[in-house]
Amino acid sequence: MPDLTREDVIRILAVTSQARLSGVNLSGLHLQGLNFSGSDLTHANLAGTDLTGAYMRGARLEEANLEKAILVNANLKEANLKGASLKNADLTGASLIDTNLYGVALDGAKMDKIKGLP
């Protein structure tokens, strides 16, 4: 799993929409407010990553590790999180409208004011 820096991610997102970041290690990075719309983050390691306000509409996050990630006010509308781990993640105010949450581990996740859940 390749490691990327915040600068690497910004460069990739600047040249392409729907970035292919499958299997990359982004753990612990500060990626607040970045646009991952339609990107492929399948099997990516985002543990402890700060994704506050990130725009991740339609992103593929299948089997991704988002444990302890900060997703406050993140837009995950129509994202595919099938089988992802969001244990102890902070999803306060996140938009999960039409998000695929099949098989997602949410143990200990903070889920206040989430949009899109009954």
C-alpha positions, 0 to 999 in steps of 0.5 A: 500500500503506497504512502502519499503525503497531503501535497501528493493528494492535492496534486493528484486531485488538481489534475483529475476528477475521480482520482484512482487512489485504491489501496493507498495509505492516507492515514493520519493526513489532514485532508480537510475540505478536499474534493474526492467526488467520484474518486476510487478509494477502495481498500484505502487506509484513511485511519485517523485522517481528518476529512472535515468538510471533504466532498466525497459524493459518489466516492468508492470507499469499499473495504476502506479503513476509516477507523478514527477518521474525522468526517465532520460535515463531510459530504458522502452522498451516494458514496459506496462504503460497503464493508468499510470500517468506521469504528470510532470515526466522527461523522457529526453532521455528515451527509449520508444521503443515498450512501451504501452502508452495507456491512459497515462497521460503526462501533463507537462512531459519533453520529450526531446530526447526520443527514440521510439516516432515518 
